[in-house]
Structure formats: C-alpha cells, structure tokens
Amino acid sequence: MGSAEQTAAAASAPARASVRVRLDISYDGTDFTGWARQPGLRTVQGVLEDSLSKVFREPVQLTVAGRTDAGVHAEGQVAHFDTAAEVDAGKVVHRMARFLPKDVRIKDVRVAPPEFDARFSAIRRHYVYRLTTARYGAEPLQARSIVACRHDVDIDAMRAASRKLLGLHNFAAFCRRREGATTVRELQRFDWERDGDLLTAYVSADAFCWSMVRSLVGAVLAVGEGRRTPEWVGSLLNDTERSSSVTVAPAHGLSLIAVDYPADADLAARNAQTREVRTVPVGEGCCGG
C-alpha cells in the first residue's frame, strides 16, 4: 500500500474512543510548591502532566481528588485524565517510574468508568498529621514528615478538643477564604493516637477547604500545650470568618493517605451531590458539641 493509500486508510479508520484513567499517587511534598500547576514553579501536577504527556504522546490534564499545599505530602492521592491512547496499566506504571523524579510515584493505573471523577466522586478524604514529643525533636530520616512539639503535651485534652469539632459545621474559622467556595464540611473523624514519642492525628471528612486540616491541628495543639481550652476550640465554630487566633500547623507533618469512592453504579449520583452548595441546617453546628 502506497503512502497516499495509507493516509486515506488512516483517515477513514474510526477514531479510538476516549477512556478515563485513574491514577493512585504518592509524593514527598517537601520540594514541591503544592499540587496545582503554577508558572515557573515546581509542582506535583506540573511534573506529572509533563511526564504523562511524553508517555502518552498527547497533552494530559489531570483532575485531582484534593489539592495539597506546598510541603504537604500524599500517600494516597488520586487523579484522573482522559485519553484516546491504548492503556496498558502495568507498562504505564513501569514507564512512569523511569520518567518521574524520586519524590513522586504513580503506584497504580486503571481504566475507570466514564462517570468517575477524582474530585467530585469522592465521598471521604483521610489525612494524618504526625508529631513527635521527643526532647531531641524528629529523627533525621523522618524530619521531612514529622513535626517536633513540646514533650509534655496533654493528649487527653487534645482528644477532648477534637471531639468538639466532629459533625456538620461551618469551618470558616479554620479555612482560608476562597471566593465562592463554601466552608461547610462534615468532619467525620478527628482523633489522636500515641506510639511512644509519636503522636498521630487522624482526620477524615467528606471534603476539606483550603488550610483546614493544618488549622484544626494547630488549634487542638494549642489545647495540648495548655494555652487554650477544649471549650475555646468548640467556640470557634461560631465564627463566620477565618480566626486570627488559630495557628496553622507546619505543612510537612501532613499527609493525604486515602480517598474513598462509592460503587461504580453510584458515581453519577455522587457527582451531582458534591456539586450542590452545602449549608448547615438551622439549629446545628452552633457550639461544636
């Protein structure tokens, strides 16, 4: 077949249908300026999209479950993109391991239903925040992911304060304002575990607003250090603007560890629900429990 015939045959061949690809991702956020692509800055999204575009030989644009701030890590981040290319999951994981720098990995690749949306389909996001009470601070090999705090923090007081924040509330006091974005969230888990000198906060919600987890941790840590009371933490839920009295905990102690999604049959319904504007029902969320 001549070149003209090949060109004609290619033009008449049916276009390959686009497929949606889910990525499970981990990264050390220390040397990234957060997730979101920014001109002239090294970001997780920028590094991933550039490498994926080379592997798939077409522009790739990622949608992510949750944008992380500069210095924040991820062990269970999720993103998706659409492609008309053939997807061999095993080969993609292997090739991306060669293309990507050592501080970001694509751990799993799979073809997802077209209704899957890494952001809007999510029903729950899970974070951990790690602190050490060791008098010498964090171990050198853990210093990029564990924050040193006072050795005498009161973990029982921190647990009491954390419980006051559970439920559906307006978390405006803990969030950096984004124009048009709601600060109403359902905080489903906020508790602490101790393992020797290591303190770990487990924080789960249907969604988080900008800087919310680090602000929650910072407020509760103030209670553990004896500077504030659990009642003060609960009273912050009455605020309708970001509170200047809340100290934001350092970024490097925070890691996104997992994102939960519904069954495939429920993805479309979840997408529609997530796009609805959240409000706190009258009579709820006024005092933090």
HELIX and SHEET records of a PDB file:
HELIX    1   1 SER A    3  SER A   12  1                                  10    
HELIX    2   2 GLY A   29  ASP A   31  5                                   3    
HELIX    3   3 VAL A   44  PHE A   56  1                                  13    
HELIX    4   4 ALA A   89  PHE A   99  1                                  11    
HELIX    5   5 PRO A  140  GLN A  142  5                                   3    
HELIX    6   6 ILE A  155  ARG A  163  1                                   9    
HELIX    7   7 ALA A  172  PHE A  174  5                                   3    
HELIX    8   8 MET A  212  GLY A  224  1                                  13    
HELIX    9   9 PRO A  230  SER A  235  1                                   6    
HELIX   10  10 LEU A  236  ASN A  238  5                                   3    
HELIX   11  11 ALA A  251  GLY A  253  5                                   3    
HELIX   12  12 ASP A  264  ASP A  266  5                                   3    
HELIX   13  13 LEU A  267  ARG A  275  1                                   9    
SHEET    1   A 4 THR A  63  VAL A  64  0                                        
SHEET    2   A 4 HIS A  73  THR A  83 -1                                        
SHEET    3   A 4 VAL A  19  TYR A  27 -1                                        
SHEET    4   A 4 VAL A 104  ALA A 112 -1                                        
SHEET    1   B 5 THR A  63  VAL A  64  0                                        
SHEET    2   B 5 HIS A  73  THR A  83 -1                                        
SHEET    3   B 5 LEU A 254  ASP A 260  1                                        
SHEET    4   B 5 ARG A 124  THR A 132 -1                                        
SHEET    5   B 5 VAL A 147  ALA A 148  1                                        
SHEET    1   C 7 THR A  63  VAL A  64  0                                        
SHEET    2   C 7 HIS A  73  THR A  83 -1                                        
SHEET    3   C 7 LEU A 254  ASP A 260  1                                        
SHEET    4   C 7 ARG A 124  THR A 132 -1                                        
SHEET    5   C 7 LEU A 198  ALA A 205 -1                                        
SHEET    6   C 7 VAL A 184  ASP A 195 -1                                        
SHEET    7   C 7 GLY A 167  ASN A 170 -1                                        
END                                                                             
